Amino acid sequence: MTDDTSQTVAAGQLRAIIERIERLNEEARAIGDDKKEIFAEAKGTGFDTRAIKSLIRLRRMDPAARQEEESILDLYKAALGML
């Protein structure tokens, strides 16, 4: 009987974990849809969505890492005559 009870408890825990992950996946899809709507709105008002995505990526970065990346990019652009 102990094995049956522990198997039932384990199955219940597994089901709960899977259901939580499924709920999170659904929330992530909903958030993704919301983000698409916001980008469509931005595009509709004339903003460049690639630039917005780049800015979002840069804002997530540590300021020192961002400065280093920008310096290297400026160096490479200068080497290619792009400045």
Distance bins in CASP14 RR format, pairs under 12 A and 6 or more apart:
PFRMAT RR
TARGET T0000
AUTHOR 0000-0000-0000
RMODE 2
METHOD distances of the structure
MODEL  1
1 7 0 0 0 0 0 1 0 0 0 0 0
1 8 0 0 0 0 0 1 0 0 0 0 0
2 8 0 0 0 0 0 1 0 0 0 0 0
2 9 0 0 0 0 0 1 0 0 0 0 0
3 9 0 0 0 0 0 1 0 0 0 0 0
3 10 0 0 0 0 0 1 0 0 0 0 0
4 10 0 0 0 0 0 1 0 0 0 0 0
4 11 0 0 0 0 0 1 0 0 0 0 0
5 11 0 0 0 0 0 1 0 0 0 0 0
5 12 0 0 0 0 0 1 0 0 0 0 0
6 12 0 0 0 0 0 1 0 0 0 0 0
6 13 0 0 0 0 0 1 0 0 0 0 0
7 13 0 0 0 0 0 1 0 0 0 0 0
7 14 0 0 0 0 0 1 0 0 0 0 0
8 14 0 0 0 0 0 1 0 0 0 0 0
8 15 0 0 0 0 0 1 0 0 0 0 0
9 15 0 0 0 0 0 1 0 0 0 0 0
9 16 0 0 0 0 0 1 0 0 0 0 0
10 16 0 0 0 0 0 1 0 0 0 0 0
10 17 0 0 0 0 0 1 0 0 0 0 0
11 17 0 0 0 0 0 1 0 0 0 0 0
11 18 0 0 0 0 0 1 0 0 0 0 0
12 18 0 0 0 0 1 0 0 0 0 0 0
12 19 0 0 0 0 1 0 0 0 0 0 0
12 20 0 0 0 0 0 1 0 0 0 0 0
13 19 0 0 0 0 0 1 0 0 0 0 0
13 20 0 0 0 0 0 1 0 0 0 0 0
14 20 0 0 0 0 0 1 0 0 0 0 0
14 21 0 0 0 0 0 1 0 0 0 0 0
15 21 0 0 0 0 0 1 0 0 0 0 0
15 22 0 0 0 0 0 1 0 0 0 0 0
16 22 0 0 0 0 0 1 0 0 0 0 0
16 23 0 0 0 0 0 1 0 0 0 0 0
17 23 0 0 0 0 0 1 0 0 0 0 0
17 24 0 0 0 0 0 1 0 0 0 0 0
18 24 0 0 0 0 0 1 0 0 0 0 0
18 25 0 0 0 0 0 1 0 0 0 0 0
19 25 0 0 0 0 0 1 0 0 0 0 0
19 26 0 0 0 0 0 1 0 0 0 0 0
20 26 0 0 0 0 0 1 0 0 0 0 0
20 27 0 0 0 0 0 1 0 0 0 0 0
21 27 0 0 0 0 0 1 0 0 0 0 0
21 28 0 0 0 0 0 1 0 0 0 0 0
22 28 0 0 0 0 0 1 0 0 0 0 0
22 29 0 0 0 0 0 1 0 0 0 0 0
23 29 0 0 0 0 0 1 0 0 0 0 0
23 30 0 0 0 0 0 1 0 0 0 0 0
24 30 0 0 0 0 0 1 0 0 0 0 0
24 31 0 0 0 0 0 1 0 0 0 0 0
25 31 0 0 0 0 0 1 0 0 0 0 0
25 32 0 0 0 0 0 1 0 0 0 0 0
26 32 0 0 0 0 0 1 0 0 0 0 0
26 33 0 0 0 0 0 1 0 0 0 0 0
27 33 0 0 0 0 0 1 0 0 0 0 0
27 34 0 0 0 0 0 1 0 0 0 0 0
28 34 0 0 0 0 0 1 0 0 0 0 0
28 35 0 0 0 0 0 1 0 0 0 0 0
29 35 0 0 0 0 0 1 0 0 0 0 0
29 36 0 0 0 0 0 1 0 0 0 0 0
30 36 0 0 0 0 0 1 0 0 0 0 0
30 37 0 0 0 0 0 1 0 0 0 0 0
31 37 0 0 0 0 0 1 0 0 0 0 0
31 38 0 0 0 0 0 1 0 0 0 0 0
32 38 0 0 0 0 1 0 0 0 0 0 0
32 39 0 0 0 0 1 0 0 0 0 0 0
32 40 0 0 0 0 0 1 0 0 0 0 0
33 39 0 0 0 0 0 1 0 0 0 0 0
33 40 0 0 0 0 0 1 0 0 0 0 0
34 40 0 0 0 0 0 1 0 0 0 0 0
34 41 0 0 0 0 0 1 0 0 0 0 0
35 41 0 0 0 0 0 1 0 0 0 0 0
35 42 0 0 0 0 0 1 0 0 0 0 0
35 49 0 0 0 0 0 1 0 0 0 0 0
35 52 0 0 0 0 0 1 0 0 0 0 0
35 53 0 0 0 0 0 1 0 0 0 0 0
35 56 0 0 0 0 0 1 0 0 0 0 0
36 42 0 0 0 0 0 1 0 0 0 0 0
36 43 0 0 0 0 0 1 0 0 0 0 0
36 49 0 0 0 0 0 1 0 0 0 0 0
37 43 0 0 0 0 0 1 0 0 0 0 0
37 44 0 0 0 0 0 1 0 0 0 0 0
38 44 0 0 0 0 0 1 0 0 0 0 0
38 45 0 0 0 0 0 1 0 0 0 0 0
38 47 0 0 0 0 0 1 0 0 0 0 0
38 49 0 0 0 0 1 0 0 0 0 0 0
38 52 0 0 0 0 1 0 0 0 0 0 0
38 53 0 0 0 0 0 1 0 0 0 0 0
38 56 0 0 0 0 0 1 0 0 0 0 0
39 45 0 0 0 0 0 1 0 0 0 0 0
39 46 0 0 0 0 0 1 0 0 0 0 0
39 47 0 0 0 0 1 0 0 0 0 0 0
39 48 0 0 0 0 0 1 0 0 0 0 0
39 49 1 0 1 0 0 0 0 0 0 0 0
39 50 0 0 0 0 1 0 0 0 0 0 0
39 51 0 0 0 0 0 1 0 0 0 0 0
39 52 1 0 0 1 0 0 0 0 0 0 0
39 53 0 0 0 0 1 0 0 0 0 0 0
39 56 0 0 0 0 0 1 0 0 0 0 0
40 46 0 0 0 0 0 1 0 0 0 0 0
40 47 0 0 0 0 0 1 0 0 0 0 0
40 49 0 0 0 0 1 0 0 0 0 0 0
40 52 0 0 0 0 0 1 0 0 0 0 0
41 47 0 0 0 0 1 0 0 0 0 0 0
41 49 0 0 0 0 0 1 0 0 0 0 0
41 52 0 0 0 0 0 1 0 0 0 0 0
42 48 0 0 0 0 1 0 0 0 0 0 0
42 49 1 0 1 0 0 0 0 0 0 0 0
42 50 0 0 0 0 0 1 0 0 0 0 0
42 51 0 0 0 0 1 0 0 0 0 0 0
42 52 1 0 1 0 0 0 0 0 0 0 0
42 53 0 0 0 0 0 1 0 0 0 0 0
42 55 0 0 0 0 0 1 0 0 0 0 0
42 56 0 0 0 0 0 1 0 0 0 0 0
43 49 1 0 1 0 0 0 0 0 0 0 0
43 50 0 0 0 0 0 1 0 0 0 0 0
43 51 0 0 0 0 0 1 0 0 0 0 0
43 52 0 0 0 0 1 0 0 0 0 0 0
43 53 0 0 0 0 0 1 0 0 0 0 0
45 52 0 0 0 0 0 1 0 0 0 0 0
46 52 0 0 0 0 0 1 0 0 0 0 0
47 53 0 0 0 0 0 1 0 0 0 0 0
47 54 0 0 0 0 0 1 0 0 0 0 0
47 55 0 0 0 0 0 1 0 0 0 0 0
48 54 0 0 0 0 1 0 0 0 0 0 0
48 55 0 0 0 0 1 0 0 0 0 0 0
49 55 0 0 0 0 0 1 0 0 0 0 0
49 56 0 0 0 0 0 1 0 0 0 0 0
50 56 0 0 0 0 0 1 0 0 0 0 0
50 57 0 0 0 0 0 1 0 0 0 0 0
51 57 0 0 0 0 0 1 0 0 0 0 0
51 58 0 0 0 0 0 1 0 0 0 0 0
52 58 0 0 0 0 0 1 0 0 0 0 0
52 59 0 0 0 0 0 1 0 0 0 0 0
53 59 0 0 0 0 0 1 0 0 0 0 0
53 60 0 0 0 0 0 1 0 0 0 0 0
54 60 0 0 0 0 0 1 0 0 0 0 0
54 61 0 0 0 0 0 1 0 0 0 0 0
54 66 0 0 0 0 0 1 0 0 0 0 0
54 69 0 0 0 0 0 1 0 0 0 0 0
54 70 0 0 0 0 0 1 0 0 0 0 0
54 73 0 0 0 0 0 1 0 0 0 0 0
55 61 0 0 0 0 0 1 0 0 0 0 0
55 66 0 0 0 0 0 1 0 0 0 0 0
57 65 0 0 0 0 0 1 0 0 0 0 0
57 66 0 0 0 0 1 0 0 0 0 0 0
57 69 0 0 0 0 0 1 0 0 0 0 0
58 65 0 0 0 0 1 0 0 0 0 0 0
58 66 1 0 1 0 0 0 0 0 0 0 0
58 67 0 0 0 0 0 1 0 0 0 0 0
58 69 0 0 0 0 1 0 0 0 0 0 0
58 70 0 0 0 0 1 0 0 0 0 0 0
58 73 0 0 0 0 0 1 0 0 0 0 0
59 65 0 0 0 0 0 1 0 0 0 0 0
59 66 0 0 0 0 1 0 0 0 0 0 0
60 66 0 0 0 0 1 0 0 0 0 0 0
61 67 0 0 0 0 1 0 0 0 0 0 0
61 68 0 0 0 0 1 0 0 0 0 0 0
61 69 1 0 0 1 0 0 0 0 0 0 0
61 70 0 0 0 0 1 0 0 0 0 0 0
62 68 0 0 0 0 1 0 0 0 0 0 0
62 69 0 0 0 0 0 1 0 0 0 0 0
63 69 0 0 0 0 0 1 0 0 0 0 0
63 70 0 0 0 0 0 1 0 0 0 0 0
64 70 0 0 0 0 0 1 0 0 0 0 0
64 71 0 0 0 0 0 1 0 0 0 0 0
65 71 0 0 0 0 0 1 0 0 0 0 0
65 72 0 0 0 0 0 1 0 0 0 0 0
66 72 0 0 0 0 0 1 0 0 0 0 0
66 73 0 0 0 0 0 1 0 0 0 0 0
67 73 0 0 0 0 0 1 0 0 0 0 0
67 74 0 0 0 0 0 1 0 0 0 0 0
68 74 0 0 0 0 0 1 0 0 0 0 0
68 75 0 0 0 0 0 1 0 0 0 0 0
69 75 0 0 0 0 0 1 0 0 0 0 0
69 76 0 0 0 0 0 1 0 0 0 0 0
70 76 0 0 0 0 0 1 0 0 0 0 0
70 77 0 0 0 0 0 1 0 0 0 0 0
71 77 0 0 0 0 0 1 0 0 0 0 0
71 78 0 0 0 0 0 1 0 0 0 0 0
72 78 0 0 0 0 0 1 0 0 0 0 0
72 79 0 0 0 0 0 1 0 0 0 0 0
73 79 0 0 0 0 0 1 0 0 0 0 0
73 80 0 0 0 0 0 1 0 0 0 0 0
73 82 0 0 0 0 1 0 0 0 0 0 0
73 83 0 0 0 0 0 1 0 0 0 0 0
74 80 0 0 0 0 0 1 0 0 0 0 0
74 81 0 0 0 0 0 1 0 0 0 0 0
74 82 0 0 0 0 1 0 0 0 0 0 0
74 83 1 0 0 1 0 0 0 0 0 0 0
75 81 0 0 0 0 0 1 0 0 0 0 0
75 82 0 0 0 0 0 1 0 0 0 0 0
75 83 0 0 0 0 1 0 0 0 0 0 0
76 82 0 0 0 0 1 0 0 0 0 0 0
76 83 0 0 0 0 0 1 0 0 0 0 0
77 83 1 0 1 0 0 0 0 0 0 0 0
END
